[in-house]
Amino acid sequence: MEVSDVHTKLGEAFGFICWIWVFHRARNDLPVVLGWRHPWEHAEDPWAASDHVENIVELEKDWDDFAEKAVRPGEDDDDDEDDDEEDDEDDDDEDDE
């Protein structure tokens, strides 16, 4: 099977672009992938419009509360228990008939 010279050159060009992209992402993300740093420990964003965040103290408190709940999987605060009780009552009604 013969491939035209144009397609060969385009394939090489796009392959080059793909490898450049891989190396670019590796430069930015490789320390995170290898565990050398955490993803949230990054340098300042040069493209950020503003570094000021309103209610930063409240946001940090909410994040810390969430993180604390996430590390204790047995202690959840969902409302599924109420739904389960109602389902049990419905099952009991069917048994009475």
PyMOL commands that place a pseudoatom at each C-alpha (Angstrom):
pseudoatom trace, name=CA, resn=MET, resi=1, chain=A, elem=C, hetatm=0, pos=[0.000, 0.000, 0.000]
pseudoatom trace, name=CA, resn=GLU, resi=2, chain=A, elem=C, hetatm=0, pos=[1.408, 3.323, -1.025]
pseudoatom trace, name=CA, resn=VAL, resi=3, chain=A, elem=C, hetatm=0, pos=[0.780, 6.556, 0.872]
pseudoatom trace, name=CA, resn=SER, resi=4, chain=A, elem=C, hetatm=0, pos=[1.089, 9.931, -0.784]
pseudoatom trace, name=CA, resn=ASP, resi=5, chain=A, elem=C, hetatm=0, pos=[3.901, 12.256, 0.218]
pseudoatom trace, name=CA, resn=VAL, resi=6, chain=A, elem=C, hetatm=0, pos=[1.393, 14.847, 1.482]
pseudoatom trace, name=CA, resn=HIS, resi=7, chain=A, elem=C, hetatm=0, pos=[-0.211, 12.383, 3.889]
pseudoatom trace, name=CA, resn=THR, resi=8, chain=A, elem=C, hetatm=0, pos=[3.191, 11.232, 5.122]
pseudoatom trace, name=CA, resn=LYS, resi=9, chain=A, elem=C, hetatm=0, pos=[4.292, 14.807, 5.854]
pseudoatom trace, name=CA, resn=LEU, resi=10, chain=A, elem=C, hetatm=0, pos=[0.961, 15.637, 7.549]
pseudoatom trace, name=CA, resn=GLY, resi=11, chain=A, elem=C, hetatm=0, pos=[1.275, 12.499, 9.683]
pseudoatom trace, name=CA, resn=GLU, resi=12, chain=A, elem=C, hetatm=0, pos=[4.763, 13.481, 10.766]
pseudoatom trace, name=CA, resn=ALA, resi=13, chain=A, elem=C, hetatm=0, pos=[3.662, 17.052, 11.527]
pseudoatom trace, name=CA, resn=PHE, resi=14, chain=A, elem=C, hetatm=0, pos=[0.682, 15.974, 13.645]
pseudoatom trace, name=CA, resn=GLY, resi=15, chain=A, elem=C, hetatm=0, pos=[2.800, 13.331, 15.372]
pseudoatom trace, name=CA, resn=PHE, resi=16, chain=A, elem=C, hetatm=0, pos=[5.311, 16.050, 16.243]
pseudoatom trace, name=CA, resn=ILE, resi=17, chain=A, elem=C, hetatm=0, pos=[2.531, 18.241, 17.655]
pseudoatom trace, name=CA, resn=CYS, resi=18, chain=A, elem=C, hetatm=0, pos=[1.216, 15.326, 19.741]
pseudoatom trace, name=CA, resn=TRP, resi=19, chain=A, elem=C, hetatm=0, pos=[4.652, 14.672, 21.236]
pseudoatom trace, name=CA, resn=ILE, resi=20, chain=A, elem=C, hetatm=0, pos=[5.131, 18.373, 21.993]
pseudoatom trace, name=CA, resn=TRP, resi=21, chain=A, elem=C, hetatm=0, pos=[1.788, 18.284, 23.833]
pseudoatom trace, name=CA, resn=VAL, resi=22, chain=A, elem=C, hetatm=0, pos=[2.839, 15.192, 25.809]
pseudoatom trace, name=CA, resn=PHE, resi=23, chain=A, elem=C, hetatm=0, pos=[6.096, 16.849, 26.875]
pseudoatom trace, name=CA, resn=HIS, resi=24, chain=A, elem=C, hetatm=0, pos=[4.287, 20.070, 27.779]
pseudoatom trace, name=CA, resn=ARG, resi=25, chain=A, elem=C, hetatm=0, pos=[1.813, 18.201, 30.006]
pseudoatom trace, name=CA, resn=ALA, resi=26, chain=A, elem=C, hetatm=0, pos=[4.646, 16.187, 31.552]
pseudoatom trace, name=CA, resn=ARG, resi=27, chain=A, elem=C, hetatm=0, pos=[6.488, 19.392, 32.398]
pseudoatom trace, name=CA, resn=ASN, resi=28, chain=A, elem=C, hetatm=0, pos=[3.398, 20.678, 34.226]
pseudoatom trace, name=CA, resn=ASP, resi=29, chain=A, elem=C, hetatm=0, pos=[1.945, 17.496, 35.732]
pseudoatom trace, name=CA, resn=LEU, resi=30, chain=A, elem=C, hetatm=0, pos=[4.785, 14.997, 36.145]
pseudoatom trace, name=CA, resn=PRO, resi=31, chain=A, elem=C, hetatm=0, pos=[5.674, 16.049, 39.723]
pseudoatom trace, name=CA, resn=VAL, resi=32, chain=A, elem=C, hetatm=0, pos=[2.047, 15.455, 40.698]
pseudoatom trace, name=CA, resn=VAL, resi=33, chain=A, elem=C, hetatm=0, pos=[1.885, 12.100, 38.901]
pseudoatom trace, name=CA, resn=LEU, resi=34, chain=A, elem=C, hetatm=0, pos=[5.107, 10.942, 40.571]
pseudoatom trace, name=CA, resn=GLY, resi=35, chain=A, elem=C, hetatm=0, pos=[3.891, 12.146, 43.981]
pseudoatom trace, name=CA, resn=TRP, resi=36, chain=A, elem=C, hetatm=0, pos=[6.534, 14.817, 44.431]
pseudoatom trace, name=CA, resn=ARG, resi=37, chain=A, elem=C, hetatm=0, pos=[3.890, 17.464, 45.185]
pseudoatom trace, name=CA, resn=HIS, resi=38, chain=A, elem=C, hetatm=0, pos=[0.152, 17.728, 45.689]
pseudoatom trace, name=CA, resn=PRO, resi=39, chain=A, elem=C, hetatm=0, pos=[-2.033, 19.100, 42.871]
pseudoatom trace, name=CA, resn=TRP, resi=40, chain=A, elem=C, hetatm=0, pos=[-3.275, 21.979, 45.003]
pseudoatom trace, name=CA, resn=GLU, resi=41, chain=A, elem=C, hetatm=0, pos=[0.288, 23.101, 45.819]
pseudoatom trace, name=CA, resn=HIS, resi=42, chain=A, elem=C, hetatm=0, pos=[0.948, 25.049, 42.666]
pseudoatom trace, name=CA, resn=ALA, resi=43, chain=A, elem=C, hetatm=0, pos=[2.496, 28.333, 41.729]
pseudoatom trace, name=CA, resn=GLU, resi=44, chain=A, elem=C, hetatm=0, pos=[0.476, 31.462, 41.254]
pseudoatom trace, name=CA, resn=ASP, resi=45, chain=A, elem=C, hetatm=0, pos=[-1.595, 31.519, 38.096]
pseudoatom trace, name=CA, resn=PRO, resi=46, chain=A, elem=C, hetatm=0, pos=[-0.166, 34.167, 35.743]
pseudoatom trace, name=CA, resn=TRP, resi=47, chain=A, elem=C, hetatm=0, pos=[-3.464, 34.281, 33.838]
pseudoatom trace, name=CA, resn=ALA, resi=48, chain=A, elem=C, hetatm=0, pos=[-5.660, 34.810, 36.900]
pseudoatom trace, name=CA, resn=ALA, resi=49, chain=A, elem=C, hetatm=0, pos=[-7.645, 38.043, 36.729]
pseudoatom trace, name=CA, resn=SER, resi=50, chain=A, elem=C, hetatm=0, pos=[-7.470, 38.498, 40.469]
pseudoatom trace, name=CA, resn=ASP, resi=51, chain=A, elem=C, hetatm=0, pos=[-6.003, 36.631, 43.401]
pseudoatom trace, name=CA, resn=HIS, resi=52, chain=A, elem=C, hetatm=0, pos=[-8.578, 38.112, 45.769]
pseudoatom trace, name=CA, resn=VAL, resi=53, chain=A, elem=C, hetatm=0, pos=[-11.336, 35.721, 46.835]
pseudoatom trace, name=CA, resn=GLU, resi=54, chain=A, elem=C, hetatm=0, pos=[-14.279, 36.978, 48.834]
pseudoatom trace, name=CA, resn=ASN, resi=55, chain=A, elem=C, hetatm=0, pos=[-15.191, 35.023, 51.972]
pseudoatom trace, name=CA, resn=ILE, resi=56, chain=A, elem=C, hetatm=0, pos=[-11.927, 33.065, 51.876]
pseudoatom trace, name=CA, resn=VAL, resi=57, chain=A, elem=C, hetatm=0, pos=[-12.168, 32.289, 55.600]
pseudoatom trace, name=CA, resn=GLU, resi=58, chain=A, elem=C, hetatm=0, pos=[-15.654, 30.819, 55.182]
pseudoatom trace, name=CA, resn=LEU, resi=59, chain=A, elem=C, hetatm=0, pos=[-14.577, 28.813, 52.134]
pseudoatom trace, name=CA, resn=GLU, resi=60, chain=A, elem=C, hetatm=0, pos=[-11.573, 27.411, 54.005]
pseudoatom trace, name=CA, resn=LYS, resi=61, chain=A, elem=C, hetatm=0, pos=[-13.808, 26.471, 56.959]
pseudoatom trace, name=CA, resn=ASP, resi=62, chain=A, elem=C, hetatm=0, pos=[-16.277, 24.712, 54.640]
pseudoatom trace, name=CA, resn=TRP, resi=63, chain=A, elem=C, hetatm=0, pos=[-13.432, 22.848, 52.959]
pseudoatom trace, name=CA, resn=ASP, resi=64, chain=A, elem=C, hetatm=0, pos=[-11.945, 21.799, 56.308]
pseudoatom trace, name=CA, resn=ASP, resi=65, chain=A, elem=C, hetatm=0, pos=[-15.386, 20.596, 57.496]
pseudoatom trace, name=CA, resn=PHE, resi=66, chain=A, elem=C, hetatm=0, pos=[-15.829, 18.591, 54.296]
pseudoatom trace, name=CA, resn=ALA, resi=67, chain=A, elem=C, hetatm=0, pos=[-12.348, 17.083, 54.584]
pseudoatom trace, name=CA, resn=GLU, resi=68, chain=A, elem=C, hetatm=0, pos=[-13.015, 16.123, 58.205]
pseudoatom trace, name=CA, resn=LYS, resi=69, chain=A, elem=C, hetatm=0, pos=[-16.267, 14.364, 57.259]
pseudoatom trace, name=CA, resn=ALA, resi=70, chain=A, elem=C, hetatm=0, pos=[-14.595, 12.646, 54.301]
pseudoatom trace, name=CA, resn=VAL, resi=71, chain=A, elem=C, hetatm=0, pos=[-12.004, 10.906, 56.486]
pseudoatom trace, name=CA, resn=ARG, resi=72, chain=A, elem=C, hetatm=0, pos=[-14.702, 9.395, 58.733]
pseudoatom trace, name=CA, resn=PRO, resi=73, chain=A, elem=C, hetatm=0, pos=[-16.745, 7.199, 56.357]
pseudoatom trace, name=CA, resn=GLY, resi=74, chain=A, elem=C, hetatm=0, pos=[-18.834, 5.585, 59.112]
pseudoatom trace, name=CA, resn=GLU, resi=75, chain=A, elem=C, hetatm=0, pos=[-20.238, 8.850, 60.351]
pseudoatom trace, name=CA, resn=ASP, resi=76, chain=A, elem=C, hetatm=0, pos=[-22.355, 10.242, 57.549]
pseudoatom trace, name=CA, resn=ASP, resi=77, chain=A, elem=C, hetatm=0, pos=[-25.037, 12.855, 57.757]
pseudoatom trace, name=CA, resn=ASP, resi=78, chain=A, elem=C, hetatm=0, pos=[-27.262, 11.879, 54.856]
pseudoatom trace, name=CA, resn=ASP, resi=79, chain=A, elem=C, hetatm=0, pos=[-31.027, 11.743, 55.034]
pseudoatom trace, name=CA, resn=ASP, resi=80, chain=A, elem=C, hetatm=0, pos=[-31.378, 8.259, 53.582]
pseudoatom trace, name=CA, resn=GLU, resi=81, chain=A, elem=C, hetatm=0, pos=[-32.281, 6.798, 56.968]
pseudoatom trace, name=CA, resn=ASP, resi=82, chain=A, elem=C, hetatm=0, pos=[-35.595, 8.691, 56.942]
pseudoatom trace, name=CA, resn=ASP, resi=83, chain=A, elem=C, hetatm=0, pos=[-36.411, 7.288, 53.521]
pseudoatom trace, name=CA, resn=ASP, resi=84, chain=A, elem=C, hetatm=0, pos=[-35.572, 3.755, 54.686]
pseudoatom trace, name=CA, resn=GLU, resi=85, chain=A, elem=C, hetatm=0, pos=[-37.969, 4.019, 57.634]
pseudoatom trace, name=CA, resn=GLU, resi=86, chain=A, elem=C, hetatm=0, pos=[-40.793, 5.123, 55.345]
pseudoatom trace, name=CA, resn=ASP, resi=87, chain=A, elem=C, hetatm=0, pos=[-40.056, 2.196, 53.024]
pseudoatom trace, name=CA, resn=ASP, resi=88, chain=A, elem=C, hetatm=0, pos=[-40.187, -0.195, 55.984]
pseudoatom trace, name=CA, resn=GLU, resi=89, chain=A, elem=C, hetatm=0, pos=[-43.552, 1.220, 57.030]
pseudoatom trace, name=CA, resn=ASP, resi=90, chain=A, elem=C, hetatm=0, pos=[-44.875, 0.681, 53.501]
pseudoatom trace, name=CA, resn=ASP, resi=91, chain=A, elem=C, hetatm=0, pos=[-43.655, -2.918, 53.614]
pseudoatom trace, name=CA, resn=ASP, resi=92, chain=A, elem=C, hetatm=0, pos=[-45.399, -3.445, 56.970]
pseudoatom trace, name=CA, resn=ASP, resi=93, chain=A, elem=C, hetatm=0, pos=[-48.677, -2.145, 55.525]
pseudoatom trace, name=CA, resn=GLU, resi=94, chain=A, elem=C, hetatm=0, pos=[-48.522, -4.720, 52.758]
pseudoatom trace, name=CA, resn=ASP, resi=95, chain=A, elem=C, hetatm=0, pos=[-47.908, -7.520, 55.267]
pseudoatom trace, name=CA, resn=ASP, resi=96, chain=A, elem=C, hetatm=0, pos=[-51.014, -6.514, 57.315]
pseudoatom trace, name=CA, resn=GLU, resi=97, chain=A, elem=C, hetatm=0, pos=[-53.342, -7.080, 54.378]
for i in range(1, 97): cmd.bond("trace and resi %d" % i, "trace and resi %d" % (i + 1))
show_as sticks, trace
zoom trace
